[in-house]
């Protein structure tokens, strides 16, 4: 069974960079046709797809976040990382790392999520 675990700071100051890492167990992030992504949910709002990295290393981003978001990976550690630049309190949310198979439409595995608060 694939497991995903988010890690990173729970508090980030405005204008700084939010950085979260997802550690994947029982499944390689380089296995063909799997995508590894990030989804967030601000308090009281709907889920928002942020972006994903494919088994090949190709990356895809939400148009609304493309200028600030970056997803990378460390295949030796079976991890992928989200960086979000110039955060504001609006970026406060529960952040989930997820897995997709073949398309980034419906995630089949989710991490438990981690709350990141942007505040001074």
Rosetta blueprint (number, residue, H / E / L):
1 X L
2 X L
3 X E
4 X E
5 X E
6 X E
7 X E
8 X E
9 X L
10 X L
11 X E
12 X E
13 X L
14 X L
15 X L
16 X L
17 X L
18 X E
19 X E
20 X E
21 X E
22 X E
23 X E
24 X E
25 X E
26 X L
27 X L
28 X L
29 X L
30 X L
31 X L
32 X L
33 X L
34 X E
35 X E
36 X E
37 X E
38 X E
39 X E
40 X E
41 X E
42 X L
43 X L
44 X L
45 X L
46 X L
47 X E
48 X E
49 X E
50 X E
51 X E
52 X E
53 X E
54 X E
55 X L
56 X L
57 X L
58 X L
59 X E
60 X E
61 X E
62 X L
63 X L
64 X L
65 X L
66 X L
67 X L
68 X L
69 X E
70 X E
71 X E
72 X E
73 X E
74 X E
75 X L
76 X L
77 X L
78 X L
79 X E
80 X E
81 X E
82 X E
83 X E
84 X E
85 X L
86 X L
87 X L
88 X L
89 X H
90 X H
91 X H
92 X L
93 X E
94 X E
95 X E
96 X E
97 X E
98 X E
99 X E
100 X E
101 X E
102 X L
103 X L
104 X L
105 X L
106 X L
107 X L
108 X L
109 X E
110 X E
111 X L
112 X L
113 X L
114 X E
115 X E
116 X E
117 X E
118 X E
119 X L
120 X L
